[in-house]
Amino acid sequence: MAKKEDKPNFFMRIGLFIKQVIDEIRKVVAPTGKELLGWSVAVFIFVLLLMLFVTALDFGLGKLVFLIFG
């Protein structure tokens, strides 16, 4: 009969988890100020375009419903 593999105790697993989290955090690269500004402008423009699209859709469908149902 095969012996069941023992896993580390609770505290060792927590320690391993924290070590892995710290290792991953060290890999993170923060954007430069120029990159951050560029992405912020891109998001702002995208949100404006999406607002315009939804507004036009709302206005157009409102007019269509008014024409159909008077």
N, C-alpha and C positions, 0 to 999 in steps of 0.2 A: 504494500500500500504506500503510495507516494505521500511524503511528509508535506503538510501545508506550509508554504513559505511564510515566515513570521514577518510582519511589517513593523517598522519602527514605532516606538511608543508615541503617545499624543504630543508630548513636549518636543520630541525630536522632529516630528512632522511640522509643528508650528515653526521651529527654528529653520528648517529647510525652506519652508514657504517664505519666511522673511528674507532669507538669504537670496532666494530667487527673485523676489520683488526688488531688492536693492540692486541686484545684477541687471535687471531690466531697466530700472530707472537710470542707471549709469549710461545706457545706450541711447537715451532720449537726447535729441539735439534741438535746442530752442531756436526759433527762427530769428534772423537778424531784423533790425528795425525796418529796413527797406522791404524785406519779404513780408513782414507783418502788415505794413502799410498797403502793399500791393494786394494781399489777400483780403484785407478789410475793405478796400475800394471795390474789389471784384464782388464780394458778398453784398455790399451796399447796392451796387448796380443791379445784381441779380434780383434782389428783393424789390427794388423799384420796378423792374420789368415785370416781375410776377404780380405786383400790385396793379400795374396798368392792365395786364392781361385779365385779372380777376374782375377789375372794375368794368372793363369793356364787355366781358362776358355777362356780368350782372346787368349792366345797362341794356345790352342787346336782348337778353332773354326777357327782361322786364318789358321792353317795347313789344316783343313778339307775343307775350302773354296778353298784353293790353290789346294788341290788334286782334288776337283770336277771340278773347272773351269780352272785349269792349269794356 
